[in-house]
Amino acid sequence: MKTVQVYGSGCKNCVVTAERLTQVAQELGLRIEVEKVTRFEDIMKAGVMTTPAVAVDGIIQHAGSVPTIEQVQQMLG
């Protein structure tokens, strides 16, 4: 099971990002755990400068926008 972190304040784009990750994982038959990281200190500590950002197993894969379905497939694949 992969652990996926969504970094952001909890804004609409962050919520959509988390939902998209869950949806694509289900379509691919993957089990993931989505963690929402909303504390500013934790976001900065991870080196995230723009949100929403996505990390897979602790490695930042995307930042600054809602990832496309294709980008999510690549991150989880």
Gaussian input, Z-matrix of N, CA and C with variables (Angstrom, degrees):
# hf/3-21g

backbone

0 1
 N
 C     1     B1
 C     2     B2     1     A1
 N     3     B3     2     A2     1     D1
 C     4     B4     3     A3     2     D2
 C     5     B5     4     A4     3     D3
 N     6     B6     5     A5     4     D4
 C     7     B7     6     A6     5     D5
 C     8     B8     7     A7     6     D6
 N     9     B9     8     A8     7     D7
 C    10    B10     9     A9     8     D8
 C    11    B11    10    A10     9     D9
 N    12    B12    11    A11    10    D10
 C    13    B13    12    A12    11    D11
 C    14    B14    13    A13    12    D12
 N    15    B15    14    A14    13    D13
 C    16    B16    15    A15    14    D14
 C    17    B17    16    A16    15    D15
 N    18    B18    17    A17    16    D16
 C    19    B19    18    A18    17    D17
 C    20    B20    19    A19    18    D18
 N    21    B21    20    A20    19    D19
 C    22    B22    21    A21    20    D20
 C    23    B23    22    A22    21    D21
 N    24    B24    23    A23    22    D22
 C    25    B25    24    A24    23    D23
 C    26    B26    25    A25    24    D24
 N    27    B27    26    A26    25    D25
 C    28    B28    27    A27    26    D26
 C    29    B29    28    A28    27    D27
 N    30    B30    29    A29    28    D28
 C    31    B31    30    A30    29    D29
 C    32    B32    31    A31    30    D30
 N    33    B33    32    A32    31    D31
 C    34    B34    33    A33    32    D32
 C    35    B35    34    A34    33    D33
 N    36    B36    35    A35    34    D34
 C    37    B37    36    A36    35    D35
 C    38    B38    37    A37    36    D36
 N    39    B39    38    A38    37    D37
 C    40    B40    39    A39    38    D38
 C    41    B41    40    A40    39    D39
 N    42    B42    41    A41    40    D40
 C    43    B43    42    A42    41    D41
 C    44    B44    43    A43    42    D42
 N    45    B45    44    A44    43    D43
 C    46    B46    45    A45    44    D44
 C    47    B47    46    A46    45    D45
 N    48    B48    47    A47    46    D46
 C    49    B49    48    A48    47    D47
 C    50    B50    49    A49    48    D48
 N    51    B51    50    A50    49    D49
 C    52    B52    51    A51    50    D50
 C    53    B53    52    A52    51    D51
 N    54    B54    53    A53    52    D52
 C    55    B55    54    A54    53    D53
 C    56    B56    55    A55    54    D54
 N    57    B57    56    A56    55    D55
 C    58    B58    57    A57    56    D56
 C    59    B59    58    A58    57    D57
 N    60    B60    59    A59    58    D58
 C    61    B61    60    A60    59    D59
 C    62    B62    61    A61    60    D60
 N    63    B63    62    A62    61    D61
 C    64    B64    63    A63    62    D62
 C    65    B65    64    A64    63    D63
 N    66    B66    65    A65    64    D64
 C    67    B67    66    A66    65    D65
 C    68    B68    67    A67    66    D66
 N    69    B69    68    A68    67    D67
 C    70    B70    69    A69    68    D68
 C    71    B71    70    A70    69    D69
 N    72    B72    71    A71    70    D70
 C    73    B73    72    A72    71    D71
 C    74    B74    73    A73    72    D72
 N    75    B75    74    A74    73    D73
 C    76    B76    75    A75    74    D74
 C    77    B77    76    A76    75    D75
 N    78    B78    77    A77    76    D76
 C    79    B79    78    A78    77    D77
 C    80    B80    79    A79    78    D78
 N    81    B81    80    A80    79    D79
 C    82    B82    81    A81    80    D80
 C    83    B83    82    A82    81    D81
 N    84    B84    83    A83    82    D82
 C    85    B85    84    A84    83    D83
 C    86    B86    85    A85    84    D84
 N    87    B87    86    A86    85    D85
 C    88    B88    87    A87    86    D86
 C    89    B89    88    A88    87    D87
 N    90    B90    89    A89    88    D88
 C    91    B91    90    A90    89    D89
 C    92    B92    91    A91    90    D90
 N    93    B93    92    A92    91    D91
 C    94    B94    93    A93    92    D92
 C    95    B95    94    A94    93    D93
 N    96    B96    95    A95    94    D94
 C    97    B97    96    A96    95    D95
 C    98    B98    97    A97    96    D96
 N    99    B99    98    A98    97    D97
 C   100   B100    99    A99    98    D98
 C   101   B101   100   A100    99    D99
 N   102   B102   101   A101   100   D100
 C   103   B103   102   A102   101   D101
 C   104   B104   103   A103   102   D102
 N   105   B105   104   A104   103   D103
 C   106   B106   105   A105   104   D104
 C   107   B107   106   A106   105   D105
 N   108   B108   107   A107   106   D106
 C   109   B109   108   A108   107   D107
 C   110   B110   109   A109   108   D108
 N   111   B111   110   A110   109   D109
 C   112   B112   111   A111   110   D110
 C   113   B113   112   A112   111   D111
 N   114   B114   113   A113   112   D112
 C   115   B115   114   A114   113   D113
 C   116   B116   115   A115   114   D114
 N   117   B117   116   A116   115   D115
 C   118   B118   117   A117   116   D116
 C   119   B119   118   A118   117   D117
 N   120   B120   119   A119   118   D118
 C   121   B121   120   A120   119   D119
 C   122   B122   121   A121   120   D120
 N   123   B123   122   A122   121   D121
 C   124   B124   123   A123   122   D122
 C   125   B125   124   A124   123   D123
 N   126   B126   125   A125   124   D124
 C   127   B127   126   A126   125   D125
 C   128   B128   127   A127   126   D126
 N   129   B129   128   A128   127   D127
 C   130   B130   129   A129   128   D128
 C   131   B131   130   A130   129   D129
 N   132   B132   131   A131   130   D130
 C   133   B133   132   A132   131   D131
 C   134   B134   133   A133   132   D132
 N   135   B135   134   A134   133   D133
 C   136   B136   135   A135   134   D134
 C   137   B137   136   A136   135   D135
 N   138   B138   137   A137   136   D136
 C   139   B139   138   A138   137   D137
 C   140   B140   139   A139   138   D138
 N   141   B141   140   A140   139   D139
 C   142   B142   141   A141   140   D140
 C   143   B143   142   A142   141   D141
 N   144   B144   143   A143   142   D142
 C   145   B145   144   A144   143   D143
 C   146   B146   145   A145   144   D144
 N   147   B147   146   A146   145   D145
 C   148   B148   147   A147   146   D146
 C   149   B149   148   A148   147   D147
 N   150   B150   149   A149   148   D148
 C   151   B151   150   A150   149   D149
 C   152   B152   151   A151   150   D150
 N   153   B153   152   A152   151   D151
 C   154   B154   153   A153   152   D152
 C   155   B155   154   A154   153   D153
 N   156   B156   155   A155   154   D154
 C   157   B157   156   A156   155   D155
 C   158   B158   157   A157   156   D156
 N   159   B159   158   A158   157   D157
 C   160   B160   159   A159   158   D158
 C   161   B161   160   A160   159   D159
 N   162   B162   161   A161   160   D160
 C   163   B163   162   A162   161   D161
 C   164   B164   163   A163   162   D162
 N   165   B165   164   A164   163   D163
 C   166   B166   165   A165   164   D164
 C   167   B167   166   A166   165   D165
 N   168   B168   167   A167   166   D166
 C   169   B169   168   A168   167   D167
 C   170   B170   169   A169   168   D168
 N   171   B171   170   A170   169   D169
 C   172   B172   171   A171   170   D170
 C   173   B173   172   A172   171   D171
 N   174   B174   173   A173   172   D172
 C   175   B175   174   A174   173   D173
 C   176   B176   175   A175   174   D174
 N   177   B177   176   A176   175   D175
 C   178   B178   177   A177   176   D176
 C   179   B179   178   A178   177   D177
 N   180   B180   179   A179   178   D178
 C   181   B181   180   A180   179   D179
 C   182   B182   181   A181   180   D180
 N   183   B183   182   A182   181   D181
 C   184   B184   183   A183   182   D182
 C   185   B185   184   A184   183   D183
 N   186   B186   185   A185   184   D184
 C   187   B187   186   A186   185   D185
 C   188   B188   187   A187   186   D186
 N   189   B189   188   A188   187   D187
 C   190   B190   189   A189   188   D188
 C   191   B191   190   A190   189   D189
 N   192   B192   191   A191   190   D190
 C   193   B193   192   A192   191   D191
 C   194   B194   193   A193   192   D192
 N   195   B195   194   A194   193   D193
 C   196   B196   195   A195   194   D194
 C   197   B197   196   A196   195   D195
 N   198   B198   197   A197   196   D196
 C   199   B199   198   A198   197   D197
 C   200   B200   199   A199   198   D198
 N   201   B201   200   A200   199   D199
 C   202   B202   201   A201   200   D200
 C   203   B203   202   A202   201   D201
 N   204   B204   203   A203   202   D202
 C   205   B205   204   A204   203   D203
 C   206   B206   205   A205   204   D204
 N   207   B207   206   A206   205   D205
 C   208   B208   207   A207   206   D206
 C   209   B209   208   A208   207   D207
 N   210   B210   209   A209   208   D208
 C   211   B211   210   A210   209   D209
 C   212   B212   211   A211   210   D210
 N   213   B213   212   A212   211   D211
 C   214   B214   213   A213   212   D212
 C   215   B215   214   A214   213   D213
 N   216   B216   215   A215   214   D214
 C   217   B217   216   A216   215   D215
 C   218   B218   217   A217   216   D216
 N   219   B219   218   A218   217   D217
 C   220   B220   219   A219   218   D218
 C   221   B221   220   A220   219   D219
 N   222   B222   221   A221   220   D220
 C   223   B223   222   A222   221   D221
 C   224   B224   223   A223   222   D222
 N   225   B225   224   A224   223   D223
 C   226   B226   225   A225   224   D224
 C   227   B227   226   A226   225   D225
 N   228   B228   227   A227   226   D226
 C   229   B229   228   A228   227   D227
 C   230   B230   229   A229   228   D228

   B1=1.4420
   B2=1.5243
   B3=1.3174
   B4=1.4600
   B5=1.5230
   B6=1.3219
   B7=1.4539
   B8=1.5153
   B9=1.3275
   B10=1.4550
   B11=1.5285
   B12=1.3212
   B13=1.4558
   B14=1.5285
   B15=1.3290
   B16=1.4605
   B17=1.5206
   B18=1.3303
   B19=1.4584
   B20=1.5186
   B21=1.3280
   B22=1.4531
   B23=1.5112
   B24=1.3163
   B25=1.4611
   B26=1.5223
   B27=1.3170
   B28=1.4575
   B29=1.5225
   B30=1.3228
   B31=1.4607
   B32=1.5353
   B33=1.3222
   B34=1.4600
   B35=1.5195
   B36=1.3261
   B37=1.4672
   B38=1.5301
   B39=1.3150
   B40=1.4703
   B41=1.5240
   B42=1.3306
   B43=1.4641
   B44=1.5258
   B45=1.3354
   B46=1.4685
   B47=1.5251
   B48=1.3234
   B49=1.4610
   B50=1.5274
   B51=1.3198
   B52=1.4691
   B53=1.5260
   B54=1.3338
   B55=1.4638
   B56=1.5248
   B57=1.3207
   B58=1.4675
   B59=1.5318
   B60=1.3184
   B61=1.4597
   B62=1.5281
   B63=1.3166
   B64=1.4621
   B65=1.5275
   B66=1.3331
   B67=1.4678
   B68=1.5255
   B69=1.3168
   B70=1.4639
   B71=1.5325
   B72=1.3157
   B73=1.4635
   B74=1.5270
   B75=1.3190
   B76=1.4633
   B77=1.5235
   B78=1.3275
   B79=1.4657
   B80=1.5271
   B81=1.3321
   B82=1.4650
   B83=1.5254
   B84=1.3263
   B85=1.4599
   B86=1.5183
   B87=1.3354
   B88=1.4647
   B89=1.5215
   B90=1.3185
   B91=1.4594
   B92=1.5209
   B93=1.3325
   B94=1.4579
   B95=1.5253
   B96=1.3097
   B97=1.4550
   B98=1.5205
   B99=1.3304
   B100=1.4638
   B101=1.5224
   B102=1.3259
   B103=1.4592
   B104=1.5203
   B105=1.3164
   B106=1.4637
   B107=1.5225
   B108=1.3148
   B109=1.4612
   B110=1.5198
   B111=1.3399
   B112=1.4614
   B113=1.5255
   B114=1.3263
   B115=1.4736
   B116=1.5212
   B117=1.3209
   B118=1.4573
   B119=1.5229
   B120=1.3358
   B121=1.4641
   B122=1.5318
   B123=1.3366
   B124=1.4656
   B125=1.5244
   B126=1.3279
   B127=1.4659
   B128=1.5305
   B129=1.3247
   B130=1.4641
   B131=1.5273
   B132=1.3240
   B133=1.4671
   B134=1.5301
   B135=1.3418
   B136=1.4592
   B137=1.5287
   B138=1.3257
   B139=1.4609
   B140=1.5112
   B141=1.3237
   B142=1.4647
   B143=1.5222
   B144=1.3440
   B145=1.4595
   B146=1.5258
   B147=1.3360
   B148=1.4587
   B149=1.5246
   B150=1.3236
   B151=1.4621
   B152=1.5193
   B153=1.3159
   B154=1.4515
   B155=1.5291
   B156=1.3190
   B157=1.4627
   B158=1.5218
   B159=1.3220
   B160=1.4637
   B161=1.5143
   B162=1.3267
   B163=1.4618
   B164=1.5222
   B165=1.3187
   B166=1.4592
   B167=1.5175
   B168=1.3191
   B169=1.4669
   B170=1.5285
   B171=1.3497
   B172=1.4578
   B173=1.5113
   B174=1.3278
   B175=1.4693
   B176=1.5320
   B177=1.3396
   B178=1.4641
   B179=1.5229
   B180=1.3247
   B181=1.4603
   B182=1.5258
   B183=1.3433
   B184=1.4627
   B185=1.5259
   B186=1.3375
   B187=1.4657
   B188=1.5208
   B189=1.3229
   B190=1.4583
   B191=1.5061
   B192=1.3162
   B193=1.4640
   B194=1.5194
   B195=1.3318
   B196=1.4597
   B197=1.5239
   B198=1.3222
   B199=1.4640
   B200=1.5242
   B201=1.3176
   B202=1.4596
   B203=1.5239
   B204=1.3112
   B205=1.4620
   B206=1.5286
   B207=1.3258
   B208=1.4585
   B209=1.5340
   B210=1.3195
   B211=1.4627
   B212=1.5254
   B213=1.3344
   B214=1.4645
   B215=1.5249
   B216=1.3220
   B217=1.4730
   B218=1.5219
   B219=1.3307
   B220=1.4657
   B221=1.5263
   B222=1.3349
   B223=1.4626
   B224=1.5229
   B225=1.3270
   B226=1.4614
   B227=1.5110
   B228=1.3442
   B229=1.4561
   B230=1.4805
   A1=108.85
   A2=115.58
   A3=120.57
   A4=109.26
   A5=114.74
   A6=121.21
   A7=107.23
   A8=115.79
   A9=121.72
   A10=108.25
   A11=115.98
   A12=121.02
   A13=109.21
   A14=115.07
   A15=121.13
   A16=106.25
   A17=116.20
   A18=122.19
   A19=109.61
   A20=115.88
   A21=120.73
   A22=111.35
   A23=115.17
   A24=121.44
   A25=113.66
   A26=116.99
   A27=120.20
   A28=111.37
   A29=116.52
   A30=121.89
   A31=110.09
   A32=115.76
   A33=120.85
   A34=111.73
   A35=118.32
   A36=120.91
   A37=111.48
   A38=117.07
   A39=120.46
   A40=110.56
   A41=116.25
   A42=120.95
   A43=109.99
   A44=116.97
   A45=121.43
   A46=110.12
   A47=117.46
   A48=121.28
   A49=110.77
   A50=117.52
   A51=121.26
   A52=111.04
   A53=116.69
   A54=120.74
   A55=111.03
   A56=116.78
   A57=120.95
   A58=110.69
   A59=116.98
   A60=120.73
   A61=110.80
   A62=116.51
   A63=121.51
   A64=110.89
   A65=116.45
   A66=121.62
   A67=111.21
   A68=117.05
   A69=120.65
   A70=110.35
   A71=117.24
   A72=120.12
   A73=110.20
   A74=117.43
   A75=120.93
   A76=110.86
   A77=116.92
   A78=121.34
   A79=111.33
   A80=116.45
   A81=121.11
   A82=112.34
   A83=116.81
   A84=120.44
   A85=113.13
   A86=116.40
   A87=121.60
   A88=110.38
   A89=114.45
   A90=119.74
   A91=107.61
   A92=115.56
   A93=120.36
   A94=108.91
   A95=114.35
   A96=121.42
   A97=106.45
   A98=116.84
   A99=121.22
   A100=108.69
   A101=115.37
   A102=122.11
   A103=108.02
   A104=116.28
   A105=120.49
   A106=108.10
   A107=115.69
   A108=121.98
   A109=107.33
   A110=116.58
   A111=120.65
   A112=113.79
   A113=117.04
   A114=118.87
   A115=110.09
   A116=115.42
   A117=121.73
   A118=111.68
   A119=116.78
   A120=120.90
   A121=110.73
   A122=116.77
   A123=120.93
   A124=111.48
   A125=116.26
   A126=120.96
   A127=109.53
   A128=116.79
   A129=121.24
   A130=110.98
   A131=116.95
   A132=121.44
   A133=111.00
   A134=116.29
   A135=121.11
   A136=111.56
   A137=117.30
   A138=120.84
   A139=113.55
   A140=117.07
   A141=121.28
   A142=108.75
   A143=115.42
   A144=120.25
   A145=112.38
   A146=117.17
   A147=121.37
   A148=108.62
   A149=114.97
   A150=119.78
   A151=109.93
   A152=117.60
   A153=126.14
   A154=111.28
   A155=113.93
   A156=120.39
   A157=108.07
   A158=115.05
   A159=120.82
   A160=109.10
   A161=115.25
   A162=121.47
   A163=108.16
   A164=116.10
   A165=121.78
   A166=106.93
   A167=115.20
   A168=121.37
   A169=111.69
   A170=115.86
   A171=121.78
   A172=116.22
   A173=118.13
   A174=121.29
   A175=108.72
   A176=116.16
   A177=120.72
   A178=109.30
   A179=115.88
   A180=122.19
   A181=112.77
   A182=116.66
   A183=120.25
   A184=108.36
   A185=116.77
   A186=120.51
   A187=110.46
   A188=114.77
   A189=120.69
   A190=116.50
   A191=118.37
   A192=120.42
   A193=109.05
   A194=114.84
   A195=119.49
   A196=106.69
   A197=118.43
   A198=119.18
   A199=111.59
   A200=116.03
   A201=120.66
   A202=109.37
   A203=116.22
   A204=120.77
   A205=109.57
   A206=117.31
   A207=121.44
   A208=110.68
   A209=117.40
   A210=120.50
   A211=111.04
   A212=116.55
   A213=120.44
   A214=109.95
   A215=117.17
   A216=120.60
   A217=110.45
   A218=117.04
   A219=120.80
   A220=111.21
   A221=117.03
   A222=120.87
   A223=111.63
   A224=116.47
   A225=121.08
   A226=113.31
   A227=116.42
   A228=120.90
   A229=116.17
   D1=132.02
   D2=178.18
   D3=-90.07
   D4=147.40
   D5=173.64
   D6=-104.91
   D7=127.90
   D8=-177.75
   D9=-121.32
   D10=126.83
   D11=176.86
   D12=-104.12
   D13=134.67
   D14=172.47
   D15=-110.77
   D16=115.33
   D17=-178.88
   D18=-95.73
   D19=129.09
   D20=177.17
   D21=165.54
   D22=173.70
   D23=-174.30
   D24=-78.72
   D25=-8.57
   D26=-175.06
   D27=100.03
   D28=14.27
   D29=179.82
   D30=-68.26
   D31=173.86
   D32=-178.66
   D33=-56.70
   D34=-42.77
   D35=-179.92
   D36=-63.17
   D37=-34.92
   D38=178.17
   D39=-68.51
   D40=-40.96
   D41=178.97
   D42=-65.02
   D43=-45.14
   D44=179.08
   D45=-61.67
   D46=-40.13
   D47=178.71
   D48=-60.95
   D49=-47.54
   D50=179.63
   D51=-62.12
   D52=-42.03
   D53=178.90
   D54=-64.02
   D55=-40.97
   D56=-179.40
   D57=-65.36
   D58=-41.22
   D59=177.62
   D60=-59.71
   D61=-45.75
   D62=-179.86
   D63=-64.21
   D64=-43.87
   D65=-178.97
   D66=-62.44
   D67=-48.10
   D68=-177.82
   D69=-66.25
   D70=-39.76
   D71=178.26
   D72=-60.24
   D73=-42.76
   D74=178.21
   D75=-62.97
   D76=-42.86
   D77=179.59
   D78=-63.08
   D79=-34.10
   D80=-179.79
   D81=-86.54
   D82=-5.53
   D83=-178.85
   D84=74.43
   D85=26.58
   D86=-179.00
   D87=-101.92
   D88=148.49
   D89=173.27
   D90=-102.20
   D91=124.26
   D92=176.55
   D93=-131.29
   D94=157.09
   D95=172.31
   D96=-113.94
   D97=119.36
   D98=-179.32
   D99=-98.18
   D100=123.21
   D101=176.46
   D102=-110.75
   D103=129.18
   D104=177.14
   D105=-96.80
   D106=119.50
   D107=-178.73
   D108=-105.08
   D109=109.39
   D110=-173.82
   D111=-114.98
   D112=-13.55
   D113=179.98
   D114=-72.91
   D115=127.66
   D116=-177.91
   D117=-54.56
   D118=-40.90
   D119=-178.63
   D120=-62.72
   D121=-40.96
   D122=-179.93
   D123=-69.33
   D124=-36.42
   D125=178.73
   D126=-64.63
   D127=-46.38
   D128=179.61
   D129=-65.62
   D130=-39.88
   D131=-178.96
   D132=-61.85
   D133=-31.55
   D134=178.91
   D135=-78.84
   D136=-7.84
   D137=179.43
   D138=84.31
   D139=16.03
   D140=-179.32
   D141=-81.90
   D142=126.19
   D143=-179.79
   D144=-106.43
   D145=-24.72
   D146=178.13
   D147=-133.86
   D148=142.49
   D149=-178.62
   D150=-120.44
   D151=160.03
   D152=-1.99
   D153=-71.31
   D154=153.75
   D155=176.16
   D156=-130.22
   D157=152.19
   D158=-178.38
   D159=-127.01
   D160=132.29
   D161=173.22
   D162=-121.76
   D163=138.65
   D164=175.97
   D165=-113.08
   D166=120.40
   D167=-176.90
   D168=51.61
   D169=40.61
   D170=174.22
   D171=85.74
   D172=-0.09
   D173=-179.08
   D174=-110.68
   D175=121.97
   D176=-179.34
   D177=-62.89
   D178=125.91
   D179=-178.60
   D180=-110.95
   D181=-24.26
   D182=-174.56
   D183=-158.04
   D184=145.75
   D185=176.80
   D186=-154.57
   D187=148.10
   D188=170.56
   D189=100.18
   D190=-9.56
   D191=179.85
   D192=-163.03
   D193=169.97
   D194=173.49
   D195=-73.20
   D196=123.40
   D197=-179.74
   D198=-68.75
   D199=146.55
   D200=176.91
   D201=-70.53
   D202=165.27
   D203=177.47
   D204=-58.70
   D205=-41.20
   D206=179.91
   D207=-63.45
   D208=-41.05
   D209=178.47
   D210=-64.48
   D211=-39.93
   D212=178.35
   D213=-64.96
   D214=-41.13
   D215=178.13
   D216=-59.37
   D217=-41.65
   D218=179.20
   D219=-66.82
   D220=-40.58
   D221=-179.78
   D222=-63.91
   D223=-39.29
   D224=-174.87
   D225=-90.07
   D226=-18.96
   D227=-174.31
   D228=-72.95

